[in-house]
């Protein structure tokens, strides 16, 4: 019974974090897309697969928190021999090793840059033949908008974002950086998926924008095989995957798989049936 109460408390705490952020993001991008829509037409709240996206948006953070914590506990136990709640909290609280000597803002900056570099390569790997069936879930939305940002198969998320976070935290960066990085990555991920025609002019080479990332969601091969960076386009420019046609805008999205289901549970099962 105690375990049940702990689980319910965990779920409630996570939901209380997600709900107000969701309402704020929904309001902001509803207003912005009204004036600067990349693809005019159906607003996000009338998407055909809105219920599927909503399930991903609210359920994935719960799974992500649970798995991330599990990775940190297992990593501390097997690598450093640290066990027990108090010992784990003391070990992770302010970081350890060389990272613990740095101010929190510096740790956050290192976390943001290094994680984005690692995720660039993870993203490219998931576009390969062996793992594409898991990442295809993220590309299955034919109406890309801010709420599409959370549509990730758990396998993709666990061996992508969650694993990268865990590696950097186990390496010594304090979990307190998530107080800074977490809100930024959530907001920026929603931003680059939002239905906005913003390109930021010359700054498009510095930080990812909606047009930049929407090209990645293009159904054709040129778009889908490019723009893998989540935050900093410099990785795409360095490794030859930057793509931004100047004479048109992205508009044709989807995974180009007629067998791709549209429901949440069916999508979770889909990769294992391939």
N, C-alpha and C positions, 0 to 999 in steps of 0.2 A: 504493500500500500504506500509506503514511504517513497518507493521508486516511481510510482504513478504520480504522486503529488509533485515530485521533483521534475518529472517530464512535463506535466501540465504547466508548472511554473516556468520551465524553459521555453515552452511553446508560447505562453502568454507574454513573456518578456520579449521574445523575438518579434512577435506580432505587434507589440506596442511600439517597437522601434520602426518597423516597416510601414505601418499604417499612416502615421503623420507625414513621413517622407513621401509616401506614395501620393497622398492628397496634394501636397505642395508641388511635386513634379507634374502631376496631372493638370493642375491649374495653370502653372507656368507655361507648359508646352501647348496647352489648349489655346491660350491667348496668342502665343508667338506664332504657332502654325496657322492661325486665322489670318495673320497679316503677311507671313513669309513662307507659305507652304511650298515645299519642293515639288510635291505631286498633288495638285488641287483635286478635290473630290471628297470621298468619304472620310470623315474625321475618325480619330482613333476609337472613340466610344461606339462607333457603328461598324467596326471591323467584323468580318465574317467569323474570325477565329478569336474573338475577344475573350471568350470564356477560357479557352486553352491558354492564352497568354496570361490571363489573370491567375490561373492556377500555378503556372511557372513563377510568376512574379511573387506570389505570397508563400508558396511551399518551398521553393529552391533556397531562400535564405535560411530557413529552418534546418534543412539538410546540410547546407554549407557550414553553418556554425557548429553543428554537431560533429561533422567529419573533421573540420579544422582543429577543433579541440582534441579529438581523438588522435589525430596525427601528432600534435604537440606532446601529448601525454606519452604516446608510444615512442616518439623520437627521443624524448628526454630519458626515458627508461632504458632504451637499448643503446643509445650513444653515450650518455653521460651517467647512467646508473642512478638516476634520480627518480624517486617514487614518493607518493603521499601528497595530499593536497597542499599542505603548508610548504613543503620542500619545492613543489612545482611552482607555486606562486612566487616564492622567493627567487627561484631560478630565472623565471621569465619576466618578472615584474619590470625591472629596469634594464633588461638586456644582459648580455654577458660577453666576456672576451673583449676584443678591441672595440666593438661597437658600443659597449657600455660607457666608454670614455667620451663618446661624442654627444653633443647636445641633441635633444629630441628632434629639433627641426632638421638637423643634418642626417639623422637616422631616417627620418621620413623621406627626405630627398633621395637618399641612396635606395631606399625601399622602392620608391616610385620609379626611378630610372632602371634599376637592375631587374625588377619584376617585369617591367614593360619589355625589356630586351629578351628576357626568358620567355615571356608569353608570346612574343613575336615568333620565336622558333617553335614553340608548342603549337601555335596556331597553324603554322605551315605544315607541321607533321600531321595534324588532324585533317588537313586537306589532301593528304596522301590516300592512296587506295585502301590501305589497311584500316584506317580509322575514320575515313570520310563518313561512313554510315552513322557514326555517332554525331559528328559535327553537322551533318546534313539537316538534323533537327533544327539547328539554329537558322539555317538558310531556308527552311521550309515556308516561312511566312511570305506571302505574296503581297502583303500590305505592311511594309516596314514602318514602324513608328516607335516612340519611346518605350512602350510597354513590350516591344519585341526584344528588348535588351536581355531579359532574363530567360528567354527560351533556349535553354541548354540542357542536353541530356546529362543525367548525373555522371556518367562515365567521362564525358567531356569536361565537366566541371571539376570532378575529383582529381583527374590527372592533368588539369590545366590550372585554373586560378587557385584552387585550394592547395594543391601540391606546391605551387610556387610560393604562396604565402607561408606555408609551413616550413619550407626549406630556408627561407630568409629569417623567419623567427627562430628556428632551431639554430641557425648560424650565429645568432646573438643579438639581432635587432629587437628592441623592446616592443611587445604587443601594444604599448601605449601609442605607437605611431598610427595604429588603426583608427584612433580618434581623429586624426587628421586625414589620413589617406582614404579610409573607408568612405566617408561622405563624398570626398572628391571623386573617387572611382565610380561610385553609384550614380552620382549626378552626371559625370562626364559620359558614362556608358549610355545612360538614357538620352543625353544630349546628341551623341553621334548617331543614334538610331532615330531621333526625332525627325518628323516630317518638316524639315527646315531647309531652305535653299542657301544657307549661310556657308561661305567659303573662307572668310577672314582675310581675303586678299593675300599679301605676302606672308602673313602669319600662318597660312595653311601649311607651310613647310615646317612650322614649329610645333603645332599641336593639331591633333586630329579634329576634323569638323564633320558635320552631317553629310555634306556632299562627298567628301573623301571616303567616308565609311559606307555610304550608300552605293558607291561604285563597287565596293567589295561584295555587296549583296546582289549586284546585277547577275541575272541568270546566265548571261553569256560567259564563255570561257575566259575572255580577257579581263572581265571585271572580277569574277569569282577567284581568279588566280592571282590577285594582287591586293595591295593595301591591307596587309596583315597586322600592322601596328595598331595597338589599342589607343595609345595616347600620343606617342611621338613618331611622326612620319619619317623621321631621320633614318629609322631602321629600314624602311622600304626603299628609301633613296640610296642607302649604302649597299643594299643587297639586291638591287635591280628589280624590285617588285612594286615600284611606285607607278600608279596609273591614274591619270586625270585628264580625259579629253576636254578640250576647251570649247568645242563647238556644239556640245550637247550636254544634257543632264541625265542621270540615272533614273529609270522609271520601271524597268521590267525585273521583278524580283521572283525568287522561288528556287527550290532545289532541283527543278526539272526532273522529278521522279514521279511518274503517274501512280506509283504504289504508295507514295508517302501519305499516311493517314493525317487527319486534321485534329483528332481528339488527343487529349493529354495522355491518358493511359496507353492508347494505341501507339503513340509516338515513343513512349518509354520502352515498349516491347519491340518496336520496329527494327532496331539494329540487330537484335538477336534472331530475327527471322530471315535476315539476309544471308 
